[in-house]
Structures are given as C-alpha cells and as structure tokens.
C-alpha cells in the first residue's frame, strides 16, 4: 500500500482544485434520498477512511457531522490534525490500514473518498476493507465510496505525462502500466522552492493505483453482507457510461 511522504505536505496545494464541495454535497444528498434523517437533532457519525490531509474530514465536521478519520500515513495525519485545529473542529484521527482498521464506535456513514480505495493493491485488501466497514456500521448505515473507472486508468492515466510549473512549486508526473490488470504506477518528481536559499529541492515518489470492474466491486460488497443501493458516476445519481471516470457506490448494512 502506498504511503505519502514529502507528498503529504504538498498535497493540499496540488489538489486545491479538487471538487471537495461535490463530495460533501453528494453525501448529504444521499442521506436525504434514503431518508437517513436525524429528527432527534443528533449529528451523523461519519468515518472518513483514508482521510489523507483531512480536507473532507474538516469540511464534514464543519457541516455538523461527528467525524473520525483514519489514514495509513503519519505525515498526512499530522497535516489533518493541524487543519482540524485551525478550523476549530474536534476530530479523532487514527493511523491505521483501512483494510484492518479498528475503532471504538459504530458509524452511520463510512466514506472512502477521492479514489482512495484504488491504492489497495489486491482484491483481498478490498474485500477486507468492505468487511471491516460492514463490522463498524450501524444497522441501516451506509458505505459510500468512489473509485477510478477502468476507462480512466487505461485511457486517461496510462502512458500520459502531467506537469505543473508555478513560481514556487513544479512537478512532472508520468504514469505507466502496472503489473496487474487495470493498474497504473505514477512516478512523481516535485521541485519545491526553498525561500531561504532560493534553490529548488527535489522529491521523488512512486504511487500505485489499481481498479476493478463494477461487477467485482458489487460481488465483494454483497459477499460482505451489503445491499447495493446505487452505482453511479461522476457525482451524478445516474448510471456509469463508457467514458465515465469516477464510479460511485452506495451500499447499506441491513
């Protein structure tokens, strides 16, 4: 499994255009659609698996959710903790593998956002993650996650080069086929300006992502005990198309 190192401290700047508001809105729409309301006024308990730098964790907390965050990277969690404190929200964070996580509570919603599930390298890890999510959801609770489509992995990423050149940070991002089917290896080189010396420091990282067919994800969810409520794409509550890039699953623990 990939762990972020220097990238953790650059991630937010490089992802500043990510549609975080759409993830929050998607979850809120889903809760409303399936009538998961809180007549008592109690907040939803949400577990943000693979929470990274806590951008979504903090946003959900500011929306009134009681949020817990889990990530494998201590560096990512350090950024997340500082971000939550700056925002004035209280979020417990745990450094754990999402395929093996253990927490002292059950949740109304478990989310695996920003294609984080694609960083798991084997189908066994994906199955284990679904099993743990089922274990830590309340009855009727929802698992919501998004993954890269096979189209995005094979047609958008593989054999492509992406680049950024700002005044104080630049990167070159090359994507190559991985050893497994529908997988990709991202080679990233970052150049970050050291304002004291006026020189650029270079950091290199390798990241792996792998996706599976919609049928595979659906079978594994069913095996874990979930009822699949929806499979849709690109933040819309409509079925995936051939060129859809991000596939969303909504599954319920009965």
C-alpha contacts under 8 A as a table, 3 or more apart, distances in Angstrom:
res1	aa1	res2	aa2	distance
1	X	119	X	6.17
1	X	120	X	5.71
1	X	121	X	6.33
1	X	208	X	7.81
2	X	119	X	6.37
2	X	120	X	7.97
2	X	207	X	5.98
2	X	208	X	6.60
3	X	72	X	6.62
3	X	73	X	5.51
4	X	7	X	5.58
4	X	8	X	5.57
4	X	73	X	6.00
4	X	75	X	7.13
4	X	76	X	7.02
5	X	8	X	5.71
5	X	9	X	8.00
5	X	73	X	7.67
5	X	75	X	6.45
5	X	205	X	7.96
6	X	9	X	5.87
6	X	10	X	7.06
6	X	203	X	6.93
7	X	10	X	5.09
7	X	11	X	5.69
7	X	205	X	7.64
8	X	11	X	5.24
8	X	12	X	7.92
8	X	52	X	7.90
8	X	53	X	7.10
8	X	75	X	5.92
8	X	76	X	5.09
8	X	79	X	7.47
9	X	12	X	7.29
9	X	75	X	7.64
9	X	76	X	7.52
9	X	79	X	7.18
10	X	13	X	5.67
10	X	14	X	6.31
11	X	14	X	5.21
11	X	15	X	5.95
11	X	53	X	7.70
12	X	15	X	5.03
12	X	16	X	5.75
12	X	53	X	7.37
13	X	16	X	5.22
14	X	17	X	7.83
15	X	18	X	5.30
19	X	22	X	5.35
19	X	23	X	6.86
20	X	23	X	5.25
20	X	24	X	6.54
20	X	55	X	7.82
20	X	56	X	6.61
21	X	24	X	5.17
21	X	25	X	6.11
22	X	25	X	5.00
22	X	26	X	5.86
22	X	235	X	6.92
23	X	26	X	5.02
23	X	27	X	6.30
23	X	113	X	7.65
23	X	235	X	7.44
24	X	27	X	5.33
24	X	28	X	6.31
24	X	56	X	7.45
24	X	59	X	7.47
24	X	60	X	6.74
25	X	28	X	5.06
25	X	29	X	5.99
26	X	29	X	5.16
26	X	30	X	6.11
26	X	235	X	6.47
27	X	30	X	5.02
27	X	31	X	6.22
27	X	144	X	7.73
28	X	31	X	5.20
28	X	32	X	6.27
29	X	32	X	5.13
29	X	33	X	6.00
30	X	33	X	4.98
30	X	34	X	6.26
31	X	34	X	5.45
31	X	35	X	6.11
31	X	36	X	5.10
31	X	37	X	7.15
32	X	35	X	4.93
32	X	36	X	6.02
32	X	37	X	6.74
33	X	36	X	7.71
38	X	41	X	5.22
38	X	42	X	5.92
38	X	43	X	7.05
38	X	44	X	7.69
39	X	42	X	7.67
43	X	64	X	6.26
43	X	65	X	5.36
43	X	66	X	6.19
44	X	64	X	7.79
44	X	65	X	5.11
44	X	66	X	6.00
44	X	107	X	7.81
44	X	108	X	6.06
44	X	109	X	7.42
45	X	65	X	6.15
45	X	66	X	4.86
45	X	67	X	6.09
45	X	68	X	7.96
45	X	106	X	7.82
45	X	107	X	4.98
45	X	108	X	5.23
45	X	109	X	6.44
46	X	65	X	6.51
46	X	66	X	6.04
46	X	67	X	4.88
46	X	68	X	6.39
46	X	107	X	5.75
46	X	108	X	6.11
46	X	109	X	4.79
46	X	110	X	5.68
46	X	111	X	7.37
47	X	67	X	5.81
47	X	68	X	4.88
47	X	69	X	5.92
47	X	70	X	7.68
47	X	107	X	6.53
47	X	109	X	6.35
47	X	110	X	4.68
47	X	111	X	6.21
48	X	51	X	5.35
48	X	56	X	7.95
48	X	57	X	6.34
48	X	67	X	7.03
48	X	68	X	6.11
48	X	69	X	4.79
48	X	70	X	6.33
48	X	110	X	6.15
48	X	111	X	5.15
48	X	112	X	6.27
48	X	113	X	7.74
49	X	69	X	6.09
49	X	70	X	5.03
49	X	71	X	6.50
49	X	98	X	6.31
49	X	110	X	7.08
49	X	111	X	6.03
49	X	112	X	5.10
49	X	113	X	7.63
50	X	69	X	7.37
50	X	70	X	5.48
50	X	71	X	4.40
50	X	72	X	7.02
50	X	98	X	6.62
50	X	112	X	6.45
50	X	113	X	7.64
50	X	116	X	6.18
51	X	54	X	5.34
51	X	55	X	7.73
51	X	56	X	7.24
51	X	57	X	6.70
51	X	69	X	5.63
51	X	70	X	5.76
51	X	71	X	5.56
51	X	112	X	7.75
51	X	113	X	7.72
52	X	55	X	7.58
52	X	71	X	6.03
52	X	73	X	7.50
52	X	76	X	5.20
52	X	77	X	6.54
52	X	80	X	7.02
53	X	76	X	4.82
53	X	77	X	5.94
53	X	78	X	7.67
53	X	79	X	5.30
53	X	80	X	4.26
53	X	83	X	7.84
54	X	57	X	4.79
54	X	58	X	5.86
54	X	69	X	7.39
54	X	76	X	7.87
54	X	77	X	7.28
54	X	79	X	7.39
54	X	80	X	4.28
54	X	81	X	7.43
54	X	83	X	7.07
54	X	84	X	7.42
55	X	58	X	5.43
55	X	59	X	6.34
55	X	80	X	7.11
55	X	83	X	7.69
56	X	59	X	4.94
56	X	60	X	6.05
57	X	60	X	5.31
57	X	61	X	6.19
57	X	67	X	6.35
57	X	68	X	7.50
57	X	69	X	6.64
57	X	91	X	7.77
58	X	61	X	5.04
58	X	62	X	6.19
58	X	83	X	7.34
58	X	84	X	5.69
58	X	87	X	7.27
58	X	89	X	7.08
58	X	91	X	7.81
59	X	62	X	5.13
59	X	63	X	6.35
60	X	63	X	4.95
60	X	64	X	6.62
60	X	65	X	5.57
60	X	66	X	7.94
60	X	67	X	7.04
61	X	64	X	5.21
61	X	65	X	4.82
61	X	66	X	5.99
61	X	67	X	5.89
61	X	89	X	6.46
61	X	90	X	7.84
61	X	91	X	7.66
62	X	65	X	7.22
62	X	89	X	6.98
66	X	91	X	7.62
67	X	91	X	5.74
67	X	92	X	7.46
68	X	91	X	5.62
68	X	92	X	5.22
68	X	93	X	6.00
69	X	91	X	7.03
69	X	92	X	6.34
69	X	93	X	4.63
69	X	94	X	6.31
70	X	93	X	5.66
70	X	94	X	4.80
70	X	95	X	5.87
70	X	96	X	6.06
70	X	97	X	7.83
70	X	98	X	7.16
70	X	101	X	7.93
71	X	74	X	7.57
71	X	76	X	7.42
71	X	77	X	6.73
71	X	93	X	7.79
71	X	94	X	6.54
71	X	95	X	5.22
71	X	96	X	5.61
71	X	97	X	6.63
71	X	98	X	7.08
72	X	95	X	5.18
72	X	96	X	4.90
72	X	97	X	5.20
72	X	98	X	7.45
73	X	76	X	5.20
73	X	77	X	6.32
73	X	95	X	6.63
74	X	77	X	5.05
74	X	78	X	6.15
74	X	95	X	6.30
75	X	78	X	5.12
75	X	79	X	6.55
76	X	79	X	5.28
76	X	80	X	6.22
77	X	80	X	4.73
77	X	81	X	5.96
77	X	93	X	6.93
77	X	94	X	7.91
77	X	95	X	7.32
78	X	81	X	5.26
78	X	82	X	6.35
79	X	82	X	5.29
79	X	83	X	6.14
80	X	83	X	5.04
80	X	84	X	6.19
81	X	84	X	5.20
81	X	85	X	6.25
81	X	91	X	7.68
81	X	93	X	7.34
82	X	85	X	5.16
82	X	86	X	6.16
83	X	86	X	5.11
83	X	87	X	6.22
84	X	87	X	5.06
84	X	88	X	6.20
84	X	89	X	5.38
84	X	90	X	6.59
84	X	91	X	6.75
85	X	88	X	5.04
85	X	89	X	6.07
85	X	90	X	7.09
86	X	89	X	7.87
96	X	100	X	7.26
96	X	101	X	5.71
97	X	100	X	5.43
97	X	101	X	5.75
98	X	101	X	5.15
98	X	129	X	5.97
99	X	125	X	5.60
99	X	126	X	6.93
99	X	127	X	7.99
99	X	128	X	5.14
99	X	129	X	4.09
99	X	130	X	7.85
99	X	132	X	6.89
100	X	128	X	7.07
100	X	129	X	6.90
100	X	132	X	6.86
101	X	132	X	6.90
102	X	132	X	7.98
103	X	106	X	7.97
103	X	136	X	7.86
105	X	136	X	7.09
106	X	136	X	4.83
106	X	137	X	5.27
106	X	138	X	5.64
107	X	110	X	6.69
107	X	136	X	6.27
107	X	137	X	4.82
107	X	138	X	5.59
107	X	141	X	6.98
108	X	137	X	6.06
108	X	138	X	5.73
108	X	140	X	7.66
108	X	141	X	4.60
108	X	142	X	6.41
109	X	137	X	6.92
109	X	141	X	5.64
109	X	142	X	4.87
109	X	143	X	5.92
109	X	144	X	7.41
110	X	133	X	6.85
110	X	137	X	7.18
110	X	141	X	8.00
110	X	142	X	6.39
110	X	143	X	4.90
110	X	144	X	6.31
111	X	143	X	5.94
111	X	144	X	4.86
111	X	145	X	5.55
112	X	115	X	7.31
112	X	116	X	6.23
112	X	117	X	6.58
112	X	144	X	6.48
112	X	145	X	4.59
112	X	146	X	6.79
113	X	116	X	5.91
113	X	117	X	7.80
113	X	144	X	7.86
113	X	145	X	5.47
113	X	146	X	5.76
114	X	146	X	6.64
114	X	147	X	7.52
115	X	118	X	5.62
115	X	119	X	7.82
115	X	145	X	7.62
115	X	146	X	5.36
115	X	147	X	4.41
115	X	148	X	6.03
115	X	246	X	7.92
116	X	119	X	5.72
116	X	120	X	7.98
116	X	146	X	7.90
116	X	147	X	7.30
117	X	120	X	5.83
117	X	126	X	7.30
117	X	145	X	7.85
117	X	146	X	7.62
117	X	147	X	6.44
118	X	121	X	7.52
118	X	147	X	6.20
118	X	148	X	7.07
118	X	209	X	5.00
118	X	210	X	5.02
118	X	211	X	5.57
119	X	208	X	6.14
119	X	209	X	4.72
119	X	210	X	6.43
120	X	123	X	7.85
120	X	125	X	6.16
120	X	126	X	6.55
120	X	209	X	7.10
120	X	210	X	6.99
121	X	125	X	7.10
121	X	208	X	7.68
121	X	209	X	7.12
121	X	210	X	6.29
122	X	125	X	5.38
122	X	126	X	6.70
123	X	126	X	5.01
123	X	127	X	6.13
124	X	127	X	5.05
124	X	128	X	6.04
125	X	128	X	5.00
125	X	129	X	6.11
126	X	129	X	5.09
126	X	130	X	6.35
127	X	130	X	5.15
127	X	131	X	6.17
127	X	220	X	5.98
127	X	221	X	7.67
127	X	224	X	7.43
128	X	131	X	4.93
128	X	132	X	6.17
129	X	132	X	5.17
129	X	133	X	6.11
130	X	133	X	5.03
130	X	134	X	6.16
130	X	220	X	7.54
130	X	221	X	6.41
130	X	224	X	6.23
131	X	134	X	5.17
131	X	135	X	6.28
131	X	224	X	5.32
132	X	135	X	4.97
132	X	136	X	6.29
133	X	136	X	5.28
133	X	137	X	6.15
133	X	143	X	7.16
134	X	137	X	5.41
134	X	224	X	6.85
134	X	225	X	7.17
134	X	226	X	7.29
134	X	253	X	6.45
137	X	140	X	7.86
137	X	141	X	5.45
137	X	142	X	7.28
137	X	253	X	6.94
138	X	141	X	5.10
138	X	253	X	7.32
139	X	253	X	5.62
139	X	254	X	5.68
140	X	252	X	5.92
140	X	253	X	5.01
140	X	254	X	5.24
141	X	252	X	5.67
141	X	253	X	5.48
141	X	254	X	7.81
142	X	250	X	6.75
142	X	251	X	5.64
142	X	252	X	4.56
142	X	253	X	6.44
143	X	249	X	7.80
143	X	250	X	5.86
143	X	251	X	5.15
143	X	252	X	6.22
143	X	253	X	7.94
144	X	248	X	7.27
144	X	249	X	5.72
144	X	250	X	4.74
144	X	251	X	6.56
145	X	248	X	5.75
145	X	249	X	5.51
145	X	250	X	6.94
146	X	246	X	6.39
146	X	247	X	5.36
146	X	248	X	4.29
146	X	249	X	6.28
147	X	211	X	7.01
147	X	246	X	5.71
147	X	247	X	5.33
147	X	248	X	6.65
148	X	151	X	8.00
148	X	152	X	6.09
148	X	153	X	6.63
148	X	211	X	6.39
148	X	245	X	5.93
148	X	246	X	4.83
148	X	247	X	6.21
149	X	152	X	5.23
149	X	153	X	6.49
149	X	211	X	6.91
149	X	212	X	7.87
149	X	213	X	7.81
149	X	244	X	6.76
149	X	245	X	5.10
149	X	246	X	5.52
149	X	247	X	5.92
150	X	153	X	5.17
150	X	154	X	6.02
150	X	182	X	6.21
150	X	211	X	6.49
150	X	212	X	7.00
150	X	213	X	7.04
150	X	245	X	7.88
151	X	154	X	5.37
151	X	155	X	5.41
151	X	156	X	7.04
151	X	242	X	7.35
151	X	243	X	6.28
151	X	244	X	7.19
151	X	245	X	6.47
152	X	155	X	5.40
152	X	156	X	4.72
152	X	157	X	6.28
152	X	243	X	7.86
152	X	244	X	7.69
152	X	245	X	5.11
152	X	246	X	7.77
153	X	156	X	5.97
153	X	157	X	5.20
153	X	158	X	6.29
153	X	182	X	6.36
153	X	183	X	6.70
153	X	184	X	6.63
153	X	210	X	7.86
153	X	211	X	7.58
154	X	157	X	6.12
154	X	158	X	5.38
154	X	182	X	6.51
154	X	183	X	7.87
154	X	184	X	7.97
155	X	158	X	6.28
156	X	160	X	7.24
157	X	160	X	5.58
157	X	175	X	5.87
157	X	176	X	7.74
157	X	184	X	7.34
158	X	175	X	5.13
158	X	176	X	5.04
158	X	177	X	5.65
158	X	184	X	6.29
159	X	174	X	7.20
159	X	175	X	5.38
159	X	176	X	5.15
159	X	177	X	7.15
160	X	174	X	6.06
160	X	175	X	5.53
160	X	176	X	7.54
161	X	172	X	7.19
161	X	173	X	5.57
161	X	174	X	4.51
161	X	175	X	6.39
162	X	172	X	6.06
162	X	173	X	4.97
162	X	174	X	6.47
163	X	170	X	7.36
163	X	171	X	5.54
163	X	172	X	4.66
163	X	173	X	6.01
164	X	169	X	7.81
164	X	170	X	5.07
164	X	171	X	5.28
164	X	172	X	6.84
165	X	169	X	6.46
165	X	170	X	4.34
165	X	171	X	6.72
166	X	169	X	5.26
166	X	170	X	5.71
167	X	170	X	7.72
168	X	192	X	5.90
168	X	193	X	4.86
169	X	190	X	7.22
169	X	191	X	5.63
169	X	192	X	4.56
169	X	193	X	6.15
170	X	190	X	5.83
170	X	191	X	5.11
170	X	192	X	6.60
171	X	188	X	6.88
171	X	189	X	5.45
171	X	190	X	4.38
171	X	191	X	6.02
172	X	188	X	5.84
172	X	189	X	5.34
172	X	190	X	6.75
173	X	186	X	6.61
173	X	187	X	5.70
173	X	188	X	4.55
173	X	189	X	6.57
174	X	186	X	5.75
174	X	187	X	5.17
174	X	188	X	6.53
175	X	184	X	6.46
175	X	185	X	5.57
175	X	186	X	4.52
175	X	187	X	6.25
176	X	184	X	5.64
176	X	185	X	5.20
176	X	186	X	6.55
177	X	182	X	7.98
177	X	183	X	6.24
177	X	184	X	4.70
177	X	185	X	6.16
178	X	181	X	7.29
178	X	182	X	7.57
178	X	183	X	4.82
178	X	184	X	4.46
178	X	185	X	5.43
178	X	208	X	7.59
179	X	183	X	7.02
180	X	183	X	5.58
180	X	210	X	7.66
181	X	210	X	7.82
182	X	210	X	5.85
182	X	211	X	5.80
182	X	212	X	6.88
183	X	208	X	7.33
183	X	209	X	5.56
183	X	210	X	4.01
183	X	211	X	6.34
184	X	208	X	5.88
184	X	209	X	5.39
184	X	210	X	6.36
185	X	206	X	6.89
185	X	207	X	5.72
185	X	208	X	4.60
185	X	209	X	6.52
186	X	206	X	5.64
186	X	207	X	4.97
186	X	208	X	6.21
187	X	204	X	7.50
187	X	205	X	6.12
187	X	206	X	4.75
187	X	207	X	6.60
188	X	204	X	5.67
188	X	205	X	5.24
188	X	206	X	6.22
188	X	207	X	7.95
189	X	202	X	6.79
189	X	203	X	5.70
189	X	204	X	4.49
189	X	205	X	6.58
190	X	201	X	7.86
190	X	202	X	5.44
190	X	203	X	5.07
190	X	204	X	6.34
191	X	200	X	5.57
191	X	201	X	5.44
191	X	202	X	4.59
191	X	203	X	6.61
192	X	200	X	5.05
192	X	201	X	5.18
192	X	202	X	6.52
193	X	198	X	6.47
193	X	199	X	5.75
193	X	200	X	4.29
193	X	201	X	6.32
194	X	197	X	5.64
194	X	198	X	5.50
194	X	199	X	5.52
194	X	200	X	5.77
194	X	201	X	6.74
195	X	198	X	5.03
195	X	199	X	7.35
212	X	216	X	6.25
212	X	217	X	6.80
213	X	216	X	5.18
213	X	217	X	6.51
214	X	217	X	5.26
214	X	218	X	6.06
215	X	218	X	5.06
215	X	219	X	6.10
216	X	219	X	5.16
216	X	220	X	6.23
217	X	220	X	5.23
217	X	221	X	6.17
218	X	221	X	5.17
218	X	222	X	6.24
218	X	228	X	7.25
219	X	222	X	5.15
219	X	223	X	6.12
220	X	223	X	4.97
220	X	224	X	6.20
221	X	224	X	5.12
221	X	225	X	6.56
221	X	226	X	5.45
221	X	227	X	7.54
221	X	228	X	7.41
221	X	251	X	7.57
222	X	225	X	5.13
222	X	226	X	5.02
222	X	227	X	6.30
222	X	228	X	7.36
223	X	226	X	7.35
225	X	253	X	6.90
225	X	254	X	7.81
226	X	251	X	5.83
226	X	252	X	5.41
226	X	253	X	5.09
226	X	254	X	6.84
227	X	251	X	5.49
227	X	252	X	5.20
227	X	253	X	6.53
227	X	254	X	7.00
228	X	231	X	7.65
228	X	249	X	7.49
228	X	250	X	6.16
228	X	251	X	4.30
228	X	252	X	6.38
229	X	249	X	7.84
229	X	250	X	5.52
229	X	251	X	5.36
229	X	252	X	6.85
230	X	237	X	7.91
230	X	248	X	7.86
230	X	249	X	5.86
230	X	250	X	5.12
230	X	251	X	7.05
231	X	238	X	7.88
231	X	239	X	6.40
231	X	240	X	7.47
231	X	247	X	7.07
231	X	248	X	5.63
231	X	249	X	4.71
231	X	250	X	6.51
232	X	235	X	7.63
232	X	236	X	6.56
232	X	237	X	5.59
232	X	238	X	5.10
232	X	239	X	4.45
232	X	240	X	5.27
232	X	247	X	5.85
232	X	248	X	5.14
232	X	249	X	6.65
233	X	236	X	5.73
233	X	237	X	7.05
233	X	238	X	6.49
233	X	239	X	6.17
233	X	240	X	4.87
233	X	241	X	7.74
233	X	244	X	6.21
233	X	245	X	7.32
233	X	246	X	5.54
233	X	247	X	4.47
233	X	248	X	5.50
234	X	244	X	6.67
234	X	245	X	6.65
234	X	246	X	5.08
234	X	247	X	6.44
234	X	248	X	7.38
235	X	246	X	7.96
235	X	248	X	7.47
240	X	244	X	5.74
240	X	247	X	6.83
241	X	244	X	5.16
244	X	247	X	7.24
